[in-house]
Structures are given as structure tokens and as C-alpha cells.
């Protein structure tokens, strides 16, 4: 709908969307361009996509998919009717009509045989259960980061992807950015000298208000939103991403939600995509009051058997700046979103150091969602496939465990277990799920 022309009242909008939820569908009016007019991809060649979670991240990803002529968004799912309303408006703007199935239960969307692929962009505590369910239904999946609340959840998703053979794309979109690829190629090709260390700096967490209990509004199913997490009183601000990602009931905090982006690039440029560190140790601070209780600041050090050590800190740590810095014996390169710089101008000016021209070249992706669809259509691996995703995500998991244990931990990257450490290994397992929720099994 065009809000400038017509604005439904809250009651009428809720009633309308509720009727769609009850029916499990919406009007299906197909514009001519969807029928293959004017040289566009005919519907039989389009990848049909369902979207589970249409909050801020989900809508952002979905809008990118809506620009892809090889994709048709055919279904959406959320327990927040305001999010459903906003998502349908984006779909209407893209397709001319909000012709999309609407589900309140992700299991119904995953079971829809007309859907080829799924975008999962729910809050972190909901990442593994719907994703596993989608994969076991044979859906290709664009899985927003991080992998989940525990290493075991990530391992189970990997197991399902391996067994079904679906395409998996992780939402660490920096691998589809030329600057990050260039920095990694410089490191891997020895253009900085032998890499001595990798420095990673990401935004830290935050403290927050106490979030006093509020009545649950009729536009959100709070019990389902909380889902497998421990029940907590409703407050509208808990629905905001920058809050629930800093609440330990729903997330591991920025050490995971932001850290995964930069640690993933550190792994890429360090040549350790198929392995991991052999030890980890770190310190951290947690808020002492307020509703945001996830880790706020940290400094973690990883040692590798055959690669440079990685130091991972939160912003504000003296001597570090946001991004990833590959420090070599002769030069360094620092990269973050929108910026790449080096210790010497010649490092980036040298024609022999141009990206894609050095002996070791990394996979190329210019747009993350498009790379996923290309992989689905061609039967190839996405640039951030499940193997990459779990290896990078593991660093976030064991970093937080090391901080909580307060001691140096030995990690076996082949067995993916802590060495002779039952207490640390117990923290790799999922916490108990609430309300009968469990990880789906084949």
C-alpha cells in the first residue's frame, strides 16, 4: 500500500493481517513482469524464497532479494504483525501487489513445497531451530549470523547441510566486499611479509535500562517471540535489535553478533578457514545493572599451530582501532567497511599488489544475496558456506567461554573440543530449551 494515499487504522490493519495469518495466504495477483515480459526471467526459472523473520535485518536482506530478477519472495513469517505489515509494503512496492503468503508458524512455511529457499533473520536465540527445520525440509538457506547460542547448535546445522546437500550462505557479507578480499589477498600472498599477528576490533556491548514489565500488546505474540529462551517480562524496547542482542536470554552479545564479521575476515586472511586456534584466553567485563547484561568489553587472544595469532578486542581498547589489521614483518594493512589503508602507500599503489592479480586469489562475490542465488541456480558453494560459517563462528563461542572460565583453554580444532576440560566442553552444549522446543532431527 502507499501510505501517502491510504493509512489503515491499527485495528483494521491487525484484522486484515490476522485474516491472512489464519488463511496462510494472501491475494496472488501476478504482474506482467513476473510472467517473463520484457526479457525478464520467467516464473518457472525463479527461485522462490520464504523469509522467516522480517524485522530490521530481515527486511534489509529481503529488499536486496526483491531486486534480483531470479528470485520471487513468495512467503513471509513473523509473530510481530507490525513487521508483517511493513514487509508486505516492501513487497508491494517491488512487485506491484503484496501477493505473498503470510505465516505465523515457521514450520508451516518450511513445509511449503512451493518454496525453494529460506532467508532466516530472526533474533539470535531463534537461529538454530527454524534453520534446522528448513534445511531438513530440503530448503536452501541464507542464514543470518551468528550461528546460534552454542557451538553444538552450529554443529547440528552443519550436519544437516552436509546430509541434505542444500546451499548454505552465512550472513557475513564482508566476504562480498572487494576491500576485505583485497586485504586478505595481500596477507596470503606475502605482500606484507610474513604475517606476525592479526588484530581484530569490533563494537562492544552496552548497558541499558531495567526494562520494567509492560502489558503485552496485541500486535505481537510474546510467548512465541521468546520461544526457546527463558521467559522474561515483556517490554517493547526488547523487540529492538540493539537491545535484544545485548540481553543474555536472547544473544551472546556483541562478542558474537558483531565479532563474527571481523573474525570471519581474520580467518580468511590468515588461511585458517578449514581449521581453528589451538588455544584461547581472555578477559572481559559485564554490566553490573540494567536490562542489557551481555558482555560489554573484552580482550581475547587466540594462538594457532600453523598461522599467525589473533587478538580480538572490543572498541575502546588502547592500541586498537575498529576493523581487521594484518600485521606483517614489512608492512600492515587495515580494513573496515568503506576503508582500506596500509602502513606504506606503495602497498596499495603497487600494480603487482592489485586484487585479483596476485598468485593466490580468493573467491569473488560482488553482492552477498546474489551470490547465494547464483549458488542455488548453479549447484555451487556460496562464498560463506557452512564449513566457513561454523569455523568462524566457533571463535566467538570459545572466546566467550574463555572469558567466563577466566583461564587459558586448549582447543583441538580437529576434534572441535577443549582438551581434557569437562567444564569448558559443557559450555559448548545448548542451554535447556523452554516450552518443549528442541532441535529438529531428521
C-alpha positions as CSV (number, residue, x, y, z in Angstrom):
1,X,0.0,0.0,0.0
2,X,1.0,3.6,-0.4
3,X,0.9,5.2,3.0
4,X,0.7,8.6,1.4
5,X,-2.6,7.7,-0.1
6,X,-4.2,5.4,2.5
7,X,-3.3,4.6,6.1
8,X,-5.3,1.8,7.7
9,X,-6.2,2.2,11.3
10,X,-4.3,-0.1,13.7
11,X,-7.4,-2.2,14.3
12,X,-8.3,-2.6,10.7
13,X,-4.6,-3.4,9.8
14,X,-4.4,-6.1,12.5
15,X,-7.7,-7.6,11.5
16,X,-6.5,-7.7,7.9
17,X,-3.1,-9.3,8.6
18,X,-4.7,-11.7,11.2
19,X,-7.0,-12.9,8.5
20,X,-4.0,-13.6,6.2
21,X,-2.3,-15.4,9.0
22,X,-5.3,-17.6,9.6
23,X,-5.6,-18.4,5.9
24,X,-1.9,-18.9,5.4
25,X,-2.0,-17.0,2.2
26,X,-2.6,-13.6,0.5
27,X,-4.1,-12.5,-2.8
28,X,-2.0,-13.8,-5.7
29,X,-2.1,-11.1,-8.4
30,X,0.8,-11.6,-10.7
31,X,2.2,-8.5,-12.6
32,X,3.2,-8.9,-16.2
33,X,6.9,-8.6,-15.4
34,X,6.7,-11.7,-13.2
35,X,5.4,-13.6,-16.2
36,X,8.6,-13.0,-18.1
37,X,7.6,-9.9,-20.0
38,X,10.3,-7.6,-21.4
39,X,13.0,-10.1,-21.3
40,X,12.7,-10.8,-17.6
41,X,13.2,-14.2,-16.0
42,X,10.1,-16.3,-16.5
43,X,8.4,-17.6,-13.3
44,X,9.5,-21.2,-13.9
45,X,13.1,-20.2,-13.7
46,X,12.8,-18.1,-10.5
47,X,14.0,-19.3,-7.1
48,X,11.0,-19.0,-4.7
49,X,12.1,-17.6,-1.3
50,X,10.4,-17.6,2.1
51,X,11.5,-15.1,4.7
52,X,11.5,-16.2,8.4
53,X,11.9,-13.0,10.5
54,X,11.0,-9.7,8.9
55,X,12.5,-7.4,11.5
56,X,15.2,-4.8,10.7
57,X,17.8,-7.3,9.4
58,X,15.2,-9.5,7.7
59,X,13.6,-6.6,5.8
60,X,17.1,-5.3,4.8
61,X,18.1,-8.7,3.3
62,X,14.6,-9.2,1.8
63,X,14.8,-5.8,0.0
64,X,18.0,-6.9,-1.6
65,X,16.4,-10.2,-2.8
66,X,13.5,-8.2,-4.1
67,X,15.8,-6.5,-6.6
68,X,17.0,-9.9,-8.0
69,X,15.1,-10.9,-11.1
70,X,16.0,-14.5,-10.5
71,X,14.1,-14.5,-7.2
72,X,10.5,-14.4,-6.2
73,X,9.7,-13.7,-2.5
74,X,6.5,-15.8,-2.0
75,X,6.1,-16.2,1.7
76,X,7.0,-14.3,5.0
77,X,6.7,-15.4,8.6
78,X,6.9,-13.4,11.8
79,X,5.0,-13.2,15.2
80,X,5.0,-9.4,15.1
81,X,2.2,-8.1,13.0
82,X,3.8,-4.6,12.6
83,X,6.8,-6.3,10.9
84,X,4.4,-8.3,8.7
85,X,2.7,-5.1,7.6
86,X,6.0,-3.3,6.8
87,X,7.3,-6.3,4.9
88,X,4.2,-6.6,2.8
89,X,4.6,-2.9,1.9
90,X,8.1,-3.5,0.6
91,X,6.9,-6.5,-1.4
92,X,4.0,-4.4,-2.8
93,X,6.5,-1.7,-3.9
94,X,8.6,-4.2,-5.6
95,X,6.0,-6.4,-7.3
96,X,3.1,-4.0,-7.7
97,X,0.9,-6.1,-5.3
98,X,1.6,-7.6,-1.8
99,X,1.0,-11.0,-3.2
100,X,2.7,-13.1,-0.6
101,X,1.8,-16.0,1.7
102,X,1.8,-15.0,5.4
103,X,2.7,-17.5,8.1
104,X,2.7,-17.2,11.9
105,X,4.5,-20.5,12.3
106,X,7.9,-21.1,10.6
107,X,7.2,-24.8,10.5
108,X,4.3,-24.2,8.1
109,X,6.5,-22.1,5.8
110,X,9.3,-24.6,5.8
111,X,6.9,-27.4,4.9
112,X,5.5,-25.5,1.9
113,X,6.7,-27.5,-1.1
114,X,6.4,-24.4,-3.4
115,X,9.3,-22.7,-1.5
116,X,12.9,-23.4,-2.8
117,X,14.9,-21.4,-0.3
118,X,14.6,-19.6,3.0
119,X,16.1,-16.4,4.5
120,X,16.3,-16.8,8.3
121,X,16.8,-13.5,10.0
122,X,15.3,-14.0,13.5
123,X,16.7,-12.9,16.9
124,X,19.8,-15.0,17.8
125,X,18.0,-17.3,20.3
126,X,15.8,-18.4,17.4
127,X,18.5,-19.1,14.9
128,X,19.1,-22.8,15.1
129,X,15.7,-24.4,15.5
130,X,13.9,-22.8,12.4
131,X,17.1,-23.1,10.3
132,X,17.5,-26.8,11.1
133,X,13.8,-27.3,10.3
134,X,14.2,-25.6,6.9
135,X,17.3,-27.5,6.0
136,X,15.7,-30.8,6.9
137,X,12.8,-29.9,4.6
138,X,15.4,-29.5,1.8
139,X,15.3,-25.7,1.7
140,X,18.5,-23.8,0.6
141,X,19.2,-21.3,3.3
142,X,20.6,-17.8,3.7
143,X,21.3,-17.9,7.4
144,X,21.9,-14.6,9.2
145,X,24.7,-14.5,11.7
146,X,25.7,-15.6,14.2
147,X,25.1,-19.4,14.0
148,X,23.3,-19.6,17.4
149,X,23.6,-19.6,21.1
150,X,26.0,-22.6,21.3
151,X,28.6,-24.4,19.3
152,X,26.5,-27.6,19.3
153,X,23.7,-25.8,17.6
154,X,26.1,-24.7,14.8
155,X,27.4,-28.2,14.6
156,X,24.0,-29.7,14.2
157,X,23.1,-27.2,11.4
158,X,26.4,-28.1,9.6
159,X,25.5,-31.8,9.9
160,X,22.1,-31.2,8.4
161,X,23.6,-29.2,5.5
162,X,26.1,-31.9,4.8
163,X,23.4,-34.6,4.8
164,X,20.9,-32.8,2.6
165,X,23.3,-31.1,0.2
166,X,21.4,-27.8,0.3
167,X,23.2,-24.5,-0.4
168,X,24.1,-22.5,2.7
169,X,25.1,-18.8,2.8
170,X,26.1,-17.2,6.1
171,X,25.3,-13.5,6.6
172,X,28.9,-12.4,7.0
173,X,28.6,-10.2,3.9
174,X,32.1,-8.7,4.2
175,X,33.4,-11.5,2.1
176,X,31.4,-9.9,-0.8
177,X,33.3,-6.6,-0.3
178,X,36.3,-6.1,-2.5
179,X,38.3,-4.2,0.2
180,X,38.1,-7.1,2.6
181,X,39.1,-9.6,-0.1
182,X,42.0,-7.4,-1.2
183,X,43.4,-7.1,2.4
184,X,43.2,-10.9,2.7
185,X,44.9,-11.5,-0.6
186,X,47.7,-9.1,0.4
187,X,48.2,-11.1,3.6
188,X,48.0,-14.5,1.9
189,X,50.4,-13.6,-0.9
190,X,53.2,-12.4,1.5
191,X,52.9,-8.8,0.3
192,X,53.2,-7.6,3.9
193,X,56.0,-10.0,4.7
194,X,55.3,-13.0,6.9
195,X,52.2,-12.3,9.0
196,X,53.1,-11.8,12.6
197,X,49.7,-11.1,14.1
198,X,46.1,-10.3,13.3
199,X,44.4,-7.6,15.3
200,X,40.6,-7.5,15.3
201,X,38.5,-4.8,16.9
202,X,34.7,-4.7,17.0
203,X,32.0,-2.7,18.8
204,X,31.5,-3.7,22.4
205,X,28.3,-4.2,24.2
206,X,26.2,-1.7,26.2
207,X,24.5,-1.3,29.5
208,X,20.8,-0.5,29.4
209,X,17.7,0.4,31.4
210,X,15.9,-2.2,33.6
211,X,13.0,-2.7,31.1
212,X,10.1,-2.7,33.6
213,X,7.3,-5.0,32.7
214,X,4.7,-3.7,30.3
215,X,1.4,-5.2,29.1
216,X,1.8,-7.4,26.0
217,X,0.3,-5.5,23.0
218,X,-2.0,-7.3,20.6
219,X,0.4,-6.9,17.7
220,X,3.0,-9.4,19.0
221,X,2.8,-13.0,20.2
222,X,5.4,-12.5,23.1
223,X,5.3,-16.2,24.2
224,X,6.3,-17.3,20.7
225,X,8.8,-14.4,20.3
226,X,10.6,-15.6,23.5
227,X,10.2,-19.2,22.2
228,X,13.0,-21.5,23.5
229,X,14.6,-18.8,25.6
230,X,13.9,-18.3,29.3
231,X,10.7,-16.4,29.8
232,X,11.1,-12.7,30.6
233,X,8.5,-9.9,31.1
234,X,7.6,-8.0,28.0
235,X,8.9,-4.6,27.3
236,X,8.6,-3.0,23.9
237,X,12.2,-2.0,23.8
238,X,13.3,-5.7,24.0
239,X,12.0,-6.0,20.4
240,X,14.7,-3.6,19.2
241,X,17.7,-5.4,17.8
242,X,20.4,-3.2,19.6
243,X,18.7,-4.2,22.8
244,X,17.9,-7.9,22.5
245,X,21.3,-8.6,21.0
246,X,22.7,-7.3,24.3
247,X,20.4,-9.4,26.5
248,X,21.9,-12.8,27.5
249,X,18.5,-14.5,27.4
250,X,18.5,-13.8,23.6
251,X,22.1,-13.5,22.5
252,X,25.7,-13.9,23.4
253,X,26.3,-10.2,22.9
254,X,28.4,-8.1,20.5
255,X,31.3,-10.5,21.0
256,X,29.3,-12.8,18.7
257,X,26.8,-10.5,16.8
258,X,29.5,-8.0,15.7
259,X,32.6,-10.1,16.3
260,X,31.7,-12.8,13.8
261,X,32.0,-10.3,10.9
262,X,35.6,-9.3,11.7
263,X,36.7,-12.7,13.0
264,X,35.5,-14.2,9.7
265,X,37.8,-11.9,7.8
266,X,40.7,-12.7,10.1
267,X,40.2,-16.4,9.4
268,X,40.0,-15.7,5.6
269,X,43.2,-13.7,5.5
270,X,45.0,-16.0,8.0
271,X,44.5,-19.0,5.8
272,X,42.6,-20.8,8.6
273,X,39.1,-21.3,7.0
274,X,39.3,-25.0,7.5
275,X,40.7,-25.1,11.0
276,X,40.9,-23.0,14.1
277,X,43.1,-21.9,17.1
278,X,44.8,-24.3,19.4
279,X,44.3,-22.1,22.5
280,X,42.3,-19.2,23.7
281,X,42.4,-16.9,26.7
282,X,40.8,-13.6,27.6
283,X,39.3,-11.2,30.0
284,X,36.0,-9.3,29.9
285,X,33.6,-7.1,31.7
286,X,29.8,-7.4,32.1
287,X,27.3,-4.7,33.0
288,X,26.5,-4.7,36.8
289,X,23.0,-3.4,36.4
290,X,20.3,-2.8,33.8
291,X,18.4,-4.9,31.3
292,X,21.3,-5.4,28.9
293,X,23.5,-7.9,30.7
294,X,25.6,-9.5,27.9
295,X,29.4,-9.0,27.8
296,X,30.3,-5.3,27.3
297,X,34.1,-5.3,26.9
298,X,36.7,-8.0,26.2
299,X,40.2,-8.8,25.1
300,X,40.8,-12.3,23.8
301,X,43.9,-13.9,22.3
302,X,43.9,-17.0,20.0
303,X,47.1,-19.0,19.2
304,X,47.3,-21.1,16.1
305,X,49.5,-24.1,15.3
306,X,50.4,-23.0,11.8
307,X,49.1,-19.4,11.4
308,X,49.5,-16.0,13.0
309,X,48.0,-15.4,16.4
310,X,44.8,-13.3,16.5
311,X,44.0,-10.7,19.2
312,X,40.3,-9.8,19.4
313,X,39.1,-6.8,21.4
314,X,36.1,-4.5,21.9
315,X,36.3,-0.9,20.7
316,X,38.0,1.4,23.2
317,X,40.8,-0.9,23.9
318,X,44.1,1.2,23.8
319,X,46.2,0.5,20.7
320,X,43.4,-0.9,18.6
321,X,41.0,0.6,16.1
322,X,37.8,-0.8,14.5
323,X,38.4,-3.4,11.8
324,X,41.0,-6.0,11.0
325,X,44.7,-5.4,10.8
326,X,47.1,-7.9,9.2
327,X,50.5,-7.1,10.6
328,X,53.4,-8.4,8.6
329,X,57.2,-8.2,9.1
330,X,57.4,-5.5,6.5
331,X,54.0,-3.8,6.4
332,X,50.5,-3.9,7.6
333,X,47.1,-3.5,6.0
334,X,44.0,-2.4,7.9
335,X,40.4,-2.8,6.6
336,X,37.0,-1.9,7.7
337,X,33.7,-1.2,6.0
338,X,34.4,1.6,3.4
339,X,38.1,1.8,4.1
340,X,41.4,0.1,3.4
341,X,44.7,1.5,4.4
342,X,48.3,0.4,4.7
343,X,51.4,1.3,6.6
344,X,53.0,2.4,3.3
345,X,51.1,3.9,0.4
346,X,53.1,1.8,-2.0
347,X,51.5,-1.4,-0.7
348,X,48.2,-0.4,-2.2
349,X,49.6,1.6,-5.2
350,X,51.9,-1.2,-6.5
351,X,50.2,-2.7,-9.6
352,X,51.5,-6.1,-8.6
353,X,49.5,-5.9,-5.4
354,X,46.2,-5.2,-7.1
355,X,43.4,-7.5,-6.0
356,X,42.8,-10.4,-8.4
357,X,46.3,-10.1,-9.9
358,X,48.4,-11.9,-7.2
359,X,49.1,-15.6,-7.4
360,X,46.7,-16.5,-4.6
361,X,43.2,-15.2,-5.4
362,X,40.2,-15.7,-3.2
363,X,36.6,-16.4,-4.4
364,X,34.9,-13.4,-5.8
365,X,31.4,-12.2,-4.8
366,X,30.1,-8.7,-5.5
367,X,26.8,-9.0,-3.7
368,X,26.1,-11.4,-0.9
369,X,22.4,-12.3,-1.6
370,X,23.1,-12.6,-5.3
371,X,26.0,-14.9,-4.7
372,X,23.6,-17.2,-2.7
373,X,21.1,-17.3,-5.6
374,X,23.8,-18.0,-8.1
375,X,25.0,-20.9,-5.9
376,X,21.4,-22.2,-5.8
377,X,20.9,-22.0,-9.5
378,X,24.3,-23.4,-10.4
379,X,24.6,-26.0,-7.7
380,X,27.9,-24.4,-6.4
381,X,29.1,-23.4,-3.0
382,X,28.3,-19.9,-1.6
383,X,31.1,-17.7,-0.6
384,X,30.3,-18.2,3.1
385,X,29.2,-21.8,3.1
386,X,28.5,-23.9,6.2
387,X,32.1,-25.0,6.7
388,X,33.4,-21.4,6.7
389,X,30.5,-20.3,8.9
390,X,31.0,-22.8,11.7
391,X,34.8,-22.3,11.8
392,X,34.5,-18.6,12.1
393,X,31.5,-18.7,14.5
394,X,33.5,-21.1,16.7
395,X,35.9,-18.3,17.6
396,X,33.1,-16.2,19.0
397,X,31.8,-19.2,21.0
398,X,35.1,-20.2,22.6
399,X,36.1,-16.5,23.2
400,X,33.2,-16.0,25.5
401,X,33.7,-19.4,27.2
402,X,37.4,-18.5,27.8
403,X,36.3,-15.1,29.4
404,X,33.8,-16.8,31.6
405,X,36.2,-19.5,32.6
406,X,38.9,-17.0,33.4
407,X,41.7,-19.2,32.3
408,X,43.7,-20.3,29.2
409,X,41.9,-23.1,27.4
410,X,43.4,-25.6,24.9
411,X,41.3,-26.2,21.8
412,X,41.5,-29.1,19.4
413,X,40.4,-27.7,16.0
414,X,40.2,-31.2,14.5
415,X,38.0,-32.7,17.2
416,X,36.4,-29.3,17.9
417,X,36.6,-29.8,21.6
418,X,38.5,-28.3,24.5
419,X,41.4,-30.6,25.5
420,X,40.7,-32.5,28.7
421,X,38.4,-29.8,30.1
422,X,34.9,-31.1,31.0
423,X,33.8,-27.8,32.5
424,X,34.6,-25.8,29.3
425,X,33.2,-28.5,27.0
426,X,29.9,-28.5,28.9
427,X,29.5,-24.8,27.7
428,X,29.6,-26.0,24.1
429,X,26.2,-27.6,24.6
430,X,22.9,-25.7,24.2
431,X,21.2,-24.4,27.3
432,X,17.8,-26.1,28.1
433,X,15.1,-25.0,25.7
434,X,11.8,-23.7,27.2
435,X,8.4,-24.9,26.4
436,X,9.1,-28.2,24.7
437,X,11.2,-26.6,21.9
438,X,14.1,-28.8,20.7
439,X,16.5,-29.0,17.8
440,X,14.8,-30.8,14.9
441,X,16.1,-34.2,13.9
442,X,15.9,-36.0,10.5
